[in-house]
């Protein structure tokens, strides 16, 4: 029963990721796509947490931390690029 | 605590998290513009993933006696960064001149930052200068 609930949750989270992918494909503006990519990253964290419960293994928990950091940095870089035109600013001398 | 009790608690937490993730996905599809979509994508998705990770933390802590520090760090990190990321995207969207939905009735930033066309032109010029 517990494993069935976990499998159903994995399926539903994958469905949420698919829906966000549709928004990445369709999105009328660039920030729409970035918001959808950010929510894909957050949903992937939840997917890995449920998957590690399903496998009864703590080996996947590093991936949660890494994915959180990578999704955050990617979002920050994209939004800075849209706002300023560059992702990394250098001082002009 | 016996095994079935742990499983019931963890499955309730996971199901709440999955329901929140689904709600945020539907919001991402149904809402009319970037600013309302960012509500759906940042608030409920963050709460959903927090509840799911807390479920995993309780499962490993109660059933195997492994209280993972990495999971606590993940919870704190997601909780701190998701609102910041949402705010930055919305700021970039407004400043690059993404239009509001037609149903919007009020735009308090417009007298300060200029109209949509002005912002779009300004942003294009800024991109041009920096490249």
Backbone of each chain as ProteinMPNN parsed JSONL, in Angstrom:
{"seq_chain_A": "XXXXXXXXXXXXXXXXXXXXXXXXXXXXXXXXXXXXXXXXXXXXXXXXXXXXXXXXXXXXXXXXXXXXXXXXXXXXXXXXXXXXXXXXXXXXX", "coords_chain_A": {"N_chain_A": [[0.833, -1.2, 0.0], [1.879, 1.248, 0.89], [4.025, 1.465, -0.9], [2.584, 1.621, -3.26], [1.261, 4.08, -2.951], [3.494, 5.746, -3.0], [4.399, 5.271, -5.61], [2.245, 6.292, -7.104], [2.446, 8.975, -6.331], [4.915, 9.602, -7.489], [4.215, 9.392, -10.196], [2.326, 11.484, -10.383], [3.865, 13.749, -9.772], [5.599, 13.664, -11.939], [3.742, 14.223, -13.909], [3.143, 16.869, -13.236], [5.603, 18.023, -13.873], [5.606, 17.608, -16.627], [3.494, 19.279, -17.386], [4.61, 21.754, -16.724], [6.654, 21.729, -18.593], [5.165, 22.019, -20.923], [4.497, 24.691, -20.585], [7.021, 25.827, -20.822], [7.486, 25.304, -23.514], [5.383, 26.702, -24.754], [5.223, 29.278, -23.652], [4.579, 32.749, -23.816], [6.405, 34.823, -23.333], [9.874, 35.439, -22.451], [10.387, 35.475, -19.548], [8.231, 33.857, -18.696], [9.027, 31.295, -19.523], [11.27, 30.987, -17.934], [10.218, 30.97, -15.364], [8.745, 28.621, -15.529], [10.831, 26.781, -15.891], [12.133, 27.054, -13.444], [10.168, 26.054, -11.738], [10.131, 23.457, -12.654], [12.637, 22.605, -11.727], [12.221, 22.733, -8.945], [10.176, 20.862, -8.663], [11.576, 18.598, -9.431], [13.234, 18.234, -7.244], [11.385, 17.408, -5.302], [10.609, 15.05, -6.558], [12.95, 13.499, -6.417], [13.141, 13.239, -3.648], [10.837, 11.694, -3.031], [11.468, 9.456, -4.527], [13.747, 8.522, -3.226], [12.635, 7.737, -0.839], [11.098, 5.648, -1.815], [13.038, 3.85, -2.727], [14.177, 3.257, -0.331], [16.658, 4.34, 0.452], [19.41, 6.342, 1.394], [21.127, 7.42, -0.402], [20.535, 9.183, -2.389], [20.316, 11.708, -1.45], [22.17, 13.765, -1.598], [21.814, 14.742, -4.127], [19.497, 16.245, -3.927], [20.271, 18.594, -2.559], [22.195, 19.568, -4.362], [20.651, 19.958, -6.697], [18.888, 21.921, -5.802], [20.64, 24.113, -5.392], [21.644, 24.426, -8.008], [19.329, 24.986, -9.533], [18.556, 27.417, -8.41], [20.787, 29.104, -8.966], [20.767, 29.042, -11.758], [18.278, 30.257, -12.325], [18.716, 32.843, -11.267], [20.817, 33.714, -12.926], [19.586, 33.733, -15.454], [17.543, 35.657, -15.051], [19.027, 37.931, -14.506], [20.277, 38.187, -16.937], [18.133, 38.792, -18.627], [17.357, 41.242, -17.558], [19.615, 42.959, -17.584], [21.169, 42.33, -19.811], [23.593, 41.078, -19.625], [25.065, 38.221, -18.024], [27.118, 37.998, -16.211], [28.582, 40.659, -14.656], [31.217, 42.892, -15.487], [33.677, 45.176, -14.339], [34.194, 48.085, -16.247], [37.159, 49.501, -17.419]], "CA_chain_A": [[0.0, 0.0, 0.0], [2.781, 2.397, 0.989], [4.753, 1.571, -2.169], [1.635, 2.067, -4.291], [1.079, 5.524, -2.766], [4.701, 6.434, -3.472], [4.433, 5.205, -7.082], [1.262, 7.25, -7.625], [2.983, 10.326, -6.165], [5.943, 9.799, -8.525], [3.511, 9.646, -11.461], [1.678, 12.795, -10.383], [4.898, 14.785, -9.864], [6.045, 13.679, -13.337], [2.72, 14.928, -14.67], [3.328, 18.305, -12.993], [6.775, 18.45, -14.65], [5.192, 17.669, -18.034], [2.684, 20.485, -17.557], [5.533, 22.892, -16.743], [7.353, 21.673, -19.88], [4.272, 22.642, -21.905], [4.615, 26.143, -20.45], [8.323, 26.196, -21.399], [7.351, 25.294, -24.973], [4.366, 27.625, -25.242], [5.331, 30.565, -22.989], [4.65, 33.866, -24.757], [7.575, 35.675, -23.124], [11.027, 34.759, -21.864], [10.221, 35.19, -18.113], [7.344, 32.699, -18.529], [9.806, 30.058, -19.654], [12.177, 30.842, -16.79], [9.402, 30.556, -14.209], [8.416, 27.209, -15.692], [12.048, 25.999, -15.643], [12.359, 27.074, -12.0], [9.243, 25.135, -11.062], [10.592, 22.099, -12.983], [13.714, 22.283, -10.797], [11.676, 22.487, -7.608], [9.459, 19.59, -8.693], [12.561, 17.512, -9.485], [13.685, 17.982, -5.873], [10.356, 16.583, -4.667], [10.652, 13.725, -7.203], [14.077, 12.733, -5.871], [12.833, 12.891, -2.256], [9.901, 10.558, -3.034], [12.16, 8.286, -5.076], [14.648, 7.952, -2.225], [11.789, 6.97, 0.104], [10.667, 4.427, -2.496], [14.16, 2.917, -2.768], [14.687, 3.061, 1.045], [18.103, 4.563, 0.399], [19.761, 7.744, 1.61], [22.22, 7.767, -1.31], [20.131, 10.201, -3.362], [19.989, 12.968, -0.786], [23.065, 14.824, -2.062], [21.263, 15.3, -5.36], [18.51, 17.269, -3.554], [20.988, 19.836, -2.267], [22.815, 20.056, -5.599], [19.626, 20.469, -7.619], [18.397, 23.191, -5.269], [21.617, 25.171, -5.681], [21.754, 24.668, -9.456], [18.111, 25.646, -10.024], [18.579, 28.81, -7.953], [21.788, 29.876, -9.707], [20.297, 29.18, -13.138], [17.221, 31.265, -12.374], [19.318, 34.161, -11.046], [21.583, 34.114, -14.109], [18.655, 34.064, -16.541], [16.809, 36.919, -14.839], [19.967, 39.031, -14.69], [20.502, 38.348, -18.374], [16.993, 39.504, -19.222], [17.255, 42.612, -17.074], [20.772, 43.791, -17.884], [21.84, 41.984, -21.06], [24.749, 40.222, -19.344], [24.861, 37.407, -16.841], [28.205, 38.349, -15.265], [29.012, 42.031, -14.935], [32.604, 43.222, -15.186], [33.941, 46.617, -14.304], [34.923, 48.602, -17.404], [38.129, 50.52, -17.006]], "C_chain_A": [[0.872, 1.255, 0.0], [3.538, 2.594, -0.326], [3.835, 2.057, -3.277], [1.418, 3.574, -4.19], [2.289, 6.289, -3.292], [4.783, 6.423, -4.989], [3.463, 6.21, -7.687], [1.776, 8.673, -7.481], [4.065, 10.61, -7.191], [5.294, 10.139, -9.861], [2.948, 11.067, -11.499], [2.706, 13.913, -10.462], [5.438, 14.849, -11.295], [5.046, 14.406, -14.216], [2.854, 16.441, -14.491], [4.523, 18.829, -13.785], [6.421, 18.561, -16.132], [4.397, 18.934, -18.316], [3.577, 21.724, -17.606], [6.326, 22.911, -18.046], [6.5, 22.267, -20.995], [4.377, 24.155, -21.822], [5.964, 26.612, -20.986], [8.217, 26.273, -22.915], [6.489, 26.437, -25.459], [4.682, 29.075, -24.884], [5.463, 31.774, -23.895], [5.895, 34.726, -24.546], [8.677, 34.857, -22.458], [10.844, 34.504, -20.352], [9.244, 34.057, -17.818], [8.13, 31.406, -18.542], [10.713, 29.869, -18.446], [11.41, 30.413, -15.548], [9.077, 29.073, -14.306], [9.643, 26.34, -15.431], [12.352, 25.936, -14.149], [11.43, 26.087, -11.305], [9.545, 23.685, -11.451], [11.696, 21.681, -12.015], [13.193, 21.936, -9.415], [10.92, 21.164, -7.562], [10.419, 18.406, -8.764], [13.09, 17.192, -8.09], [12.683, 17.081, -5.149], [10.37, 15.167, -5.229], [11.768, 12.885, -6.608], [13.801, 12.333, -4.426], [11.9, 11.682, -2.195], [10.59, 9.298, -3.53], [13.096, 7.669, -4.039], [13.861, 7.258, -1.121], [11.42, 5.627, -0.507], [11.787, 3.399, -2.515], [14.693, 2.595, -1.381], [16.202, 3.293, 1.114], [18.399, 6.043, 0.59], [20.821, 8.226, 0.625], [21.855, 8.912, -2.234], [20.016, 11.596, -2.747], [20.938, 14.102, -1.142], [22.49, 15.525, -3.274], [20.238, 16.384, -5.056], [19.185, 18.613, -3.34], [21.572, 20.447, -3.541], [21.796, 20.665, -6.539], [19.069, 21.79, -7.133], [19.336, 24.326, -5.615], [21.642, 25.486, -7.171], [20.536, 25.385, -10.005], [18.118, 27.122, -9.635], [19.565, 29.636, -8.782], [21.356, 30.079, -11.157], [19.24, 30.258, -13.268], [17.784, 32.671, -12.223], [20.046, 34.626, -12.302], [20.66, 34.514, -15.239], [17.978, 35.413, -16.308], [17.753, 38.104, -14.93], [20.231, 39.266, -16.168], [19.367, 39.118, -19.029], [16.991, 40.966, -18.817], [18.399, 43.484, -17.593], [21.426, 43.495, -19.226], [23.098, 41.174, -20.862], [24.439, 39.403, -18.106], [25.896, 37.725, -15.777], [28.69, 39.744, -15.609], [30.482, 42.203, -14.588], [32.728, 44.725, -15.147], [34.704, 47.047, -15.546], [35.913, 49.64, -16.956], [38.718, 51.213, -18.216]], "O_chain_A": [[0.648, 2.191, -0.768], [3.683, 3.716, -0.811], [4.258, 2.824, -4.142], [1.392, 4.271, -5.205], [2.153, 7.328, -3.937], [5.178, 7.415, -5.603], [3.792, 6.898, -8.654], [1.584, 9.497, -8.376], [4.144, 11.72, -7.717], [5.741, 11.04, -10.572], [3.069, 11.767, -12.504], [2.474, 14.919, -11.133], [5.704, 15.933, -11.814], [5.426, 15.115, -15.148], [2.705, 17.204, -15.445], [4.479, 19.941, -14.312], [6.868, 19.482, -16.816], [4.589, 19.585, -19.343], [3.354, 22.629, -18.41], [6.642, 23.985, -18.558], [7.013, 22.93, -21.897], [4.352, 24.839, -22.845], [6.044, 27.7, -21.556], [8.775, 27.176, -23.539], [6.812, 27.08, -26.458], [4.451, 29.987, -25.678], [6.401, 31.822, -24.691], [6.395, 35.31, -25.507], [8.451, 33.749, -21.973], [11.127, 33.393, -19.906], [9.392, 33.362, -16.813], [7.937, 30.533, -17.696], [10.912, 28.747, -17.981], [11.891, 29.591, -14.769], [9.122, 28.35, -13.31], [9.527, 25.278, -14.819], [12.776, 24.898, -13.641], [11.844, 25.369, -10.395], [9.257, 22.771, -10.678], [11.706, 20.547, -11.535], [13.649, 20.981, -8.786], [10.994, 20.428, -6.578], [10.128, 17.336, -8.229], [13.364, 16.034, -7.776], [13.064, 16.124, -4.474], [10.172, 14.199, -4.496], [11.576, 11.703, -6.324], [14.167, 11.236, -4.005], [12.126, 10.757, -1.415], [10.337, 8.204, -3.026], [13.231, 6.448, -3.97], [14.349, 6.298, -0.524], [11.423, 4.6, 0.172], [11.535, 2.206, -2.342], [15.575, 1.746, -1.25], [16.929, 2.533, 1.754], [17.722, 6.898, 0.019], [21.361, 9.32, 0.789], [22.737, 9.553, -2.807], [19.663, 12.553, -3.435], [20.579, 15.272, -1.012], [22.648, 16.734, -3.444], [20.105, 17.34, -5.82], [18.744, 19.637, -3.862], [21.471, 21.651, -3.779], [22.016, 21.733, -7.11], [18.801, 22.686, -7.933], [18.899, 25.381, -6.077], [21.659, 26.652, -7.565], [20.663, 26.282, -10.837], [17.734, 27.979, -10.431], [19.233, 30.727, -9.245], [21.553, 31.154, -11.723], [19.279, 31.074, -14.189], [17.391, 33.584, -12.949], [19.919, 35.782, -12.706], [20.902, 35.514, -15.916], [17.847, 36.218, -17.231], [17.348, 39.177, -15.379], [20.389, 40.406, -16.604], [19.595, 39.984, -19.874], [16.665, 41.836, -19.623], [18.174, 44.624, -17.997], [22.172, 44.331, -19.737], [23.634, 40.63, -21.827], [23.66, 39.818, -17.248], [25.593, 37.723, -14.584], [29.157, 39.988, -16.722], [30.947, 41.735, -13.549], [31.995, 45.451, -15.819], [35.736, 46.462, -15.877], [35.572, 50.555, -16.206], [39.556, 52.103, -18.07]]}, "seq_chain_B": "XXXXXXXXXXXXXXXXXXXXXXXXXXXXXXXXXXXXXXXXXXXXXXXXXXXXXXXXXXXXXXXXXXXXXXXXXXXXXXXXXXXXXXXXXXXXXXXXXXXXXXXXXXXXXXXXXXXXXXXXXXXXXXXXXXX", "coords_chain_B": {"N_chain_B": [[7.854, 3.927, 17.835], [5.564, 2.242, 15.748], [5.81, 0.413, 12.578], [3.674, 0.773, 10.665], [2.417, 3.079, 11.487], [4.368, 5.063, 11.039], [4.469, 4.854, 8.255], [1.905, 5.725, 7.551], [1.926, 8.429, 8.409], [4.049, 9.469, 6.843], [3.071, 8.969, 4.247], [0.826, 10.622, 4.202], [2.025, 13.169, 4.383], [3.571, 13.17, 1.998], [1.542, 12.952, 0.103], [0.176, 15.369, 0.505], [2.17, 17.148, -0.334], [2.407, 16.394, -3.049], [-0.131, 17.076, -3.965], [-0.023, 19.857, -3.705], [2.021, 20.42, -5.551], [0.738, 19.67, -7.905], [-1.381, 21.518, -7.933], [0.086, 23.86, -8.3], [1.096, 23.363, -10.832], [-1.24, 23.37, -12.39], [-1.966, 26.012, -11.989], [0.121, 27.233, -13.329], [-0.558, 26.68, -15.938], [-3.159, 27.756, -16.264], [-3.348, 30.471, -15.457], [-3.381, 34.021, -16.371], [-1.127, 35.856, -16.962], [2.477, 36.653, -16.697], [2.982, 37.578, -14.097], [0.925, 36.695, -12.401], [1.259, 33.988, -12.843], [3.692, 33.576, -11.635], [3.014, 33.651, -8.969], [1.678, 31.171, -8.691], [3.787, 29.449, -9.353], [5.875, 29.89, -7.53], [4.963, 30.028, -4.814], [3.093, 27.871, -3.993], [4.425, 25.661, -5.03], [6.827, 25.715, -3.652], [5.985, 25.275, -0.989], [4.92, 22.733, -1.362], [7.213, 21.171, -2.034], [8.65, 21.481, 0.294], [7.021, 20.186, 2.215], [7.12, 17.592, 1.183], [9.886, 16.985, 1.426], [10.137, 17.121, 4.189], [8.571, 14.94, 4.85], [10.218, 12.868, 3.8], [12.423, 13.221, 5.453], [11.344, 12.603, 7.998], [10.67, 9.927, 7.495], [13.195, 8.631, 7.042], [14.383, 9.278, 9.452], [12.684, 8.186, 11.487], [12.267, 5.482, 10.785], [14.732, 4.348, 10.071], [16.538, 5.535, 11.705], [18.269, 7.456, 10.773], [19.036, 10.632, 10.898], [19.094, 12.93, 8.642], [21.424, 15.395, 7.875], [21.788, 16.605, 5.474], [19.261, 16.709, 4.321], [17.976, 18.556, 6.004], [19.507, 20.817, 5.434], [18.819, 21.056, 2.72], [16.06, 21.66, 2.979], [16.185, 24.178, 4.313], [17.602, 25.62, 2.406], [15.985, 25.573, 0.054], [13.755, 26.855, 1.1], [14.786, 29.393, 1.602], [15.673, 30.29, -0.933], [13.748, 30.053, -3.007], [11.635, 32.1, -2.89], [13.238, 34.38, -3.35], [14.215, 33.916, -5.926], [11.787, 33.951, -7.353], [10.996, 36.627, -6.959], [13.088, 37.973, -8.302], [12.717, 37.143, -10.957], [10.213, 38.261, -11.524], [10.777, 40.962, -11.259], [12.662, 41.31, -13.336], [10.979, 40.679, -15.463], [9.061, 42.758, -15.351], [10.659, 45.015, -15.742], [11.71, 44.548, -18.259], [9.534, 44.977, -19.774], [7.279, 43.212, -20.083], [3.904, 42.597, -20.821], [1.015, 43.257, -18.747], [-1.861, 41.235, -17.766], [-5.019, 41.498, -19.529], [-7.103, 41.806, -17.79], [-6.143, 43.199, -15.633], [-6.385, 45.835, -13.236], [-4.925, 47.842, -12.037], [-1.789, 49.533, -11.928], [0.733, 50.287, -10.178], [3.43, 50.795, -10.449], [3.839, 51.945, -12.874], [3.799, 54.883, -13.244], [6.328, 55.427, -12.205], [8.35, 53.832, -13.409], [7.838, 54.196, -16.072], [5.958, 53.766, -19.186], [4.875, 50.702, -20.837], [5.982, 50.5, -23.445], [8.073, 52.349, -23.307], [9.691, 51.121, -21.355], [10.345, 48.793, -22.715], [11.815, 49.756, -24.901], [13.896, 51.005, -23.556], [15.086, 48.814, -22.342], [15.949, 47.387, -24.554], [17.847, 49.12, -25.556], [19.682, 49.028, -23.459], [20.523, 46.371, -23.573], [21.76, 46.473, -26.036], [23.852, 48.226, -25.559], [25.421, 46.845, -23.734], [26.357, 44.673, -25.092]], "CA_chain_B": [[6.698, 4.03, 16.932], [5.593, 1.063, 14.883], [6.077, 0.644, 11.149], [2.533, 1.256, 9.879], [2.157, 4.468, 11.903], [5.319, 5.886, 10.277], [4.084, 4.872, 6.845], [0.714, 6.566, 7.385], [2.321, 9.848, 8.516], [4.858, 9.857, 5.681], [2.288, 9.026, 3.013], [-0.014, 11.826, 4.236], [2.861, 14.329, 4.046], [3.923, 13.109, 0.579], [0.358, 13.244, -0.718], [-0.067, 16.822, 0.566], [3.159, 17.788, -1.2], [2.074, 16.146, -4.45], [-1.315, 17.869, -4.307], [0.404, 21.252, -3.901], [2.755, 20.5, -6.815], [-0.249, 19.627, -8.996], [-2.091, 22.802, -7.953], [0.945, 24.874, -8.907], [1.187, 23.092, -12.264], [-2.461, 23.863, -13.035], [-1.887, 27.469, -12.007], [1.067, 27.607, -14.38], [-1.231, 26.605, -17.232], [-4.434, 28.454, -16.383], [-3.368, 31.901, -15.124], [-3.268, 34.774, -17.624], [0.132, 36.5, -17.359], [3.677, 36.213, -15.978], [2.996, 37.942, -12.684], [0.054, 35.776, -11.674], [1.844, 32.647, -12.917], [4.779, 33.425, -10.673], [2.398, 33.265, -7.702], [1.457, 29.728, -8.681], [5.004, 28.651, -9.471], [6.818, 29.996, -6.426], [4.445, 29.817, -3.457], [2.576, 26.545, -3.656], [5.424, 24.644, -5.338], [7.797, 25.695, -2.555], [5.376, 24.59, 0.158], [4.805, 21.319, -1.71], [8.488, 20.458, -1.927], [9.04, 21.466, 1.708], [6.28, 19.123, 2.905], [7.63, 16.301, 0.722], [11.201, 16.706, 2.016], [9.934, 16.83, 5.613], [8.128, 13.543, 4.881], [11.39, 12.003, 3.625], [13.251, 13.348, 6.662], [10.714, 11.827, 9.061], [10.75, 8.51, 7.162], [14.523, 8.098, 7.32], [14.689, 9.447, 10.868], [11.928, 7.316, 12.39], [12.323, 4.055, 10.473], [16.095, 3.83, 10.008], [17.386, 6.211, 12.679], [19.241, 8.329, 10.115], [18.527, 12.001, 10.799], [20.042, 13.423, 7.653], [21.686, 16.836, 7.889], [21.661, 17.106, 4.095], [17.855, 17.051, 4.067], [17.674, 19.822, 6.698], [20.12, 21.869, 4.626], [17.993, 21.222, 1.53], [14.836, 22.369, 3.364], [16.505, 25.583, 4.571], [18.033, 26.281, 1.179], [14.818, 25.806, -0.811], [12.891, 27.836, 1.758], [15.369, 30.725, 1.46], [15.986, 30.757, -2.284], [12.638, 30.075, -3.963], [11.006, 33.433, -2.987], [14.175, 35.326, -3.95], [14.216, 33.683, -7.366], [10.528, 34.445, -7.9], [11.032, 38.088, -6.973], [14.007, 38.456, -9.348], [12.117, 36.936, -12.276], [9.137, 39.234, -11.728], [11.421, 42.262, -11.469], [13.207, 41.328, -14.693], [9.869, 40.701, -16.408], [8.448, 44.093, -15.405], [11.59, 45.999, -16.297], [11.907, 44.351, -19.696], [8.33, 45.384, -20.488], [6.274, 42.187, -20.361], [2.638, 43.258, -20.536], [0.104, 42.663, -17.772], [-3.062, 40.655, -18.365], [-6.016, 42.525, -19.855], [-8.034, 41.986, -16.675], [-5.53, 43.975, -14.548], [-7.039, 47.132, -13.089], [-4.076, 48.846, -11.431], [-0.35, 49.328, -12.125], [1.299, 51.394, -9.411], [4.825, 51.072, -10.816], [3.935, 52.547, -14.198], [4.26, 56.284, -13.216], [7.727, 55.527, -11.787], [9.281, 53.194, -14.35], [7.488, 54.483, -17.452], [4.992, 52.844, -19.772], [5.413, 49.438, -21.337], [6.83, 50.716, -24.625], [9.31, 52.994, -22.849], [10.535, 50.13, -20.679], [10.856, 47.852, -23.716], [12.855, 50.447, -25.666], [15.017, 51.215, -22.65], [15.746, 47.527, -22.145], [16.644, 47.035, -25.801], [19.051, 49.957, -25.629], [20.636, 48.533, -22.469], [21.095, 45.143, -24.13], [22.624, 46.851, -27.141], [25.064, 48.864, -25.054], [26.289, 45.941, -22.989], [26.889, 43.591, -25.914]], "C_chain_B": [[6.717, 2.856, 15.955], [5.552, 1.441, 13.4], [4.896, 1.289, 10.415], [2.2, 2.703, 10.215], [3.055, 5.423, 11.115], [4.869, 5.997, 8.826], [2.868, 5.762, 6.616], [1.094, 8.044, 7.411], [3.061, 10.298, 7.261], [4.001, 9.933, 4.435], [1.346, 10.221, 3.019], [0.799, 13.052, 3.837], [3.195, 14.344, 2.549], [2.718, 13.456, -0.289], [0.01, 14.726, -0.673], [0.896, 17.545, -0.376], [2.832, 17.614, -2.665], [0.863, 16.963, -4.872], [-0.926, 19.319, -4.544], [1.166, 21.412, -5.205], [1.796, 20.505, -7.99], [-1.005, 20.941, -9.097], [-1.229, 23.863, -8.629], [1.094, 24.627, -10.402], [-0.061, 23.592, -12.987], [-2.475, 25.389, -13.083], [-0.97, 27.96, -13.109], [0.412, 27.578, -15.761], [-2.364, 27.616, -17.33], [-4.351, 29.966, -16.223], [-2.931, 32.745, -16.324], [-1.916, 35.407, -17.943], [1.28, 36.105, -16.428], [3.549, 36.419, -14.481], [2.089, 37.037, -11.869], [0.621, 34.353, -11.707], [2.969, 32.474, -11.914], [4.242, 33.17, -9.266], [2.256, 31.755, -7.623], [2.777, 28.981, -8.599], [5.889, 28.758, -8.245], [6.207, 29.634, -5.079], [4.052, 28.37, -3.203], [3.59, 25.456, -3.977], [6.462, 24.555, -4.23], [7.24, 24.957, -1.342], [5.275, 23.094, -0.11], [6.11, 20.579, -1.526], [8.959, 20.435, -0.482], [8.341, 20.331, 2.45], [6.791, 17.753, 2.497], [8.98, 15.976, 1.361], [11.077, 16.427, 3.512], [9.428, 15.398, 5.782], [9.298, 12.582, 4.752], [12.267, 12.023, 4.87], [12.681, 12.504, 7.801], [10.827, 10.336, 8.778], [12.112, 7.936, 7.513], [14.867, 8.22, 8.799], [13.995, 8.412, 11.739], [12.151, 5.841, 12.085], [13.745, 3.52, 10.466], [17.029, 4.517, 10.99], [18.446, 7.095, 12.072], [18.628, 9.718, 10.016], [19.468, 12.786, 9.909], [20.184, 14.938, 7.724], [21.498, 17.425, 6.493], [20.225, 17.506, 3.787], [17.486, 18.35, 4.753], [18.257, 20.989, 5.917], [19.311, 22.139, 3.369], [16.725, 21.996, 1.834], [15.122, 23.855, 3.535], [16.841, 26.305, 3.271], [16.853, 26.576, 0.25], [13.929, 26.896, -0.225], [13.44, 29.247, 1.602], [15.392, 31.196, 0.015], [14.782, 30.867, -3.199], [11.928, 31.432, -4.021], [11.913, 34.468, -3.629], [14.184, 35.171, -5.471], [12.938, 34.2, -8.001], [10.495, 35.96, -7.996], [11.917, 38.6, -8.106], [13.416, 38.273, -10.737], [11.048, 37.984, -12.54], [9.712, 40.612, -11.995], [11.973, 42.372, -12.89], [12.097, 41.409, -15.723], [9.277, 42.098, -16.507], [9.378, 45.091, -16.073], [11.862, 45.783, -17.767], [10.613, 44.553, -20.461], [7.404, 44.264, -20.897], [4.921, 42.728, -19.933], [1.83, 42.506, -19.487], [-1.091, 42.047, -18.494], [-4.092, 41.755, -18.602], [-6.952, 42.803, -18.69], [-7.451, 42.864, -15.586], [-6.145, 45.355, -14.476], [-6.085, 48.208, -12.6], [-2.614, 48.501, -11.651], [0.372, 50.485, -11.443], [2.725, 51.734, -9.812], [4.929, 51.873, -12.102], [4.347, 54.025, -14.169], [5.738, 56.412, -12.872], [8.665, 55.001, -12.868], [8.935, 53.468, -15.808], [6.57, 53.428, -18.038], [5.71, 51.642, -20.378], [6.373, 49.636, -22.507], [8.154, 51.363, -24.232], [10.262, 51.991, -22.217], [11.158, 49.189, -21.695], [12.003, 48.482, -24.5], [14.116, 50.631, -24.827], [15.818, 49.931, -22.482], [16.528, 47.12, -23.385], [17.937, 47.83, -25.924], [20.126, 49.451, -24.663], [21.305, 47.256, -22.955], [22.117, 45.484, -25.206], [23.947, 47.385, -26.618], [26.004, 47.843, -24.423], [26.898, 44.87, -23.876], [28.026, 44.086, -26.792]], "O_chain_B": [[7.763, 2.519, 15.402], [5.302, 2.586, 13.023], [5.079, 2.228, 9.641], [1.758, 3.464, 9.355], [2.6, 6.441, 10.594], [4.882, 7.079, 8.239], [2.795, 6.472, 5.613], [0.657, 8.821, 6.563], [2.763, 11.345, 6.686], [4.165, 10.853, 3.634], [1.08, 10.792, 1.961], [0.336, 13.88, 3.052], [3.115, 15.389, 1.903], [2.846, 14.162, -1.289], [-0.403, 15.294, -1.684], [0.495, 18.439, -1.121], [2.956, 18.555, -3.449], [0.815, 17.483, -5.987], [-1.431, 19.953, -5.471], [0.997, 22.413, -5.901], [1.993, 21.239, -8.958], [-1.25, 21.437, -10.196], [-1.722, 24.663, -9.424], [1.208, 25.582, -11.17], [0.037, 24.171, -14.069], [-2.923, 25.99, -14.059], [-1.241, 28.976, -13.749], [0.777, 28.353, -16.645], [-2.522, 28.268, -18.362], [-5.179, 30.687, -16.781], [-2.203, 32.264, -17.192], [-1.572, 35.493, -19.122], [1.092, 35.328, -15.493], [3.946, 35.566, -13.688], [2.446, 36.647, -10.757], [0.49, 33.601, -10.741], [3.189, 31.378, -11.399], [4.921, 32.546, -8.451], [2.652, 31.13, -6.639], [2.892, 27.997, -7.869], [6.601, 27.804, -7.933], [6.871, 28.989, -4.268], [4.599, 27.715, -2.316], [3.632, 24.434, -3.292], [6.93, 23.466, -3.897], [7.92, 24.126, -0.74], [5.51, 22.279, 0.782], [6.14, 19.497, -0.94], [9.603, 19.474, -0.063], [8.969, 19.601, 3.217], [6.895, 16.851, 3.328], [9.211, 14.845, 1.788], [11.813, 15.601, 4.053], [9.802, 14.715, 6.736], [9.382, 11.598, 5.487], [12.789, 10.992, 5.294], [13.412, 11.787, 8.483], [11.054, 9.55, 9.698], [12.211, 6.908, 8.182], [15.565, 7.366, 9.346], [14.616, 7.822, 12.623], [12.219, 5.025, 13.004], [13.963, 2.36, 10.816], [18.192, 4.131, 11.106], [19.414, 7.458, 12.74], [17.791, 9.964, 9.147], [20.515, 13.254, 10.357], [19.199, 15.671, 7.644], [21.104, 18.581, 6.34], [19.977, 18.494, 3.096], [16.77, 19.171, 4.179], [17.607, 22.021, 5.748], [19.125, 23.292, 2.98], [16.335, 22.88, 1.07], [14.412, 24.698, 2.986], [16.428, 27.444, 3.053], [16.73, 27.682, -0.276], [13.414, 27.75, -0.947], [12.671, 30.201, 1.483], [15.158, 32.375, -0.25], [14.785, 31.707, -4.098], [11.634, 31.894, -5.123], [11.444, 35.336, -4.364], [14.163, 36.157, -6.208], [12.981, 34.819, -9.064], [10.025, 36.516, -8.988], [11.551, 39.55, -8.797], [13.583, 39.132, -11.603], [10.973, 38.536, -13.637], [9.212, 41.349, -12.845], [11.783, 43.384, -13.564], [12.224, 42.103, -16.731], [9.014, 42.583, -17.607], [8.941, 45.916, -16.876], [12.212, 46.73, -18.47], [10.576, 44.33, -21.671], [6.79, 44.342, -21.961], [4.78, 43.256, -18.83], [1.94, 41.288, -19.351], [-1.31, 42.299, -19.679], [-4.05, 42.807, -17.965], [-7.529, 43.886, -18.595], [-8.183, 43.254, -14.677], [-6.402, 45.985, -15.502], [-6.395, 49.392, -12.732], [-2.227, 47.335, -11.576], [0.598, 51.532, -12.051], [3.19, 52.843, -9.548], [5.988, 52.424, -12.401], [5.176, 54.42, -14.988], [6.354, 57.421, -13.218], [9.658, 55.647, -13.203], [9.657, 53.023, -16.7], [6.412, 52.342, -17.481], [6.938, 51.568, -20.427], [7.439, 49.023, -22.559], [9.215, 50.995, -24.737], [11.463, 51.991, -22.487], [12.327, 48.82, -21.582], [13.028, 47.845, -24.74], [15.237, 50.444, -25.301], [17.049, 49.942, -22.479], [17.628, 46.576, -23.287], [18.975, 47.308, -26.332], [21.314, 49.44, -24.986], [22.509, 47.073, -22.774], [23.187, 44.879, -25.286], [25.016, 47.062, -27.136], [27.224, 47.947, -24.551], [27.859, 44.215, -23.472], [28.599, 43.309, -27.556]]}, "name": "protein", "num_of_chains": 2, "seq": "XXXXXXXXXXXXXXXXXXXXXXXXXXXXXXXXXXXXXXXXXXXXXXXXXXXXXXXXXXXXXXXXXXXXXXXXXXXXXXXXXXXXXXXXXXXXXXXXXXXXXXXXXXXXXXXXXXXXXXXXXXXXXXXXXXXXXXXXXXXXXXXXXXXXXXXXXXXXXXXXXXXXXXXXXXXXXXXXXXXXXXXXXXXXXXXXXXXXXXXXXXXXXXXXXXXXXXXXXXXXXXXX"}
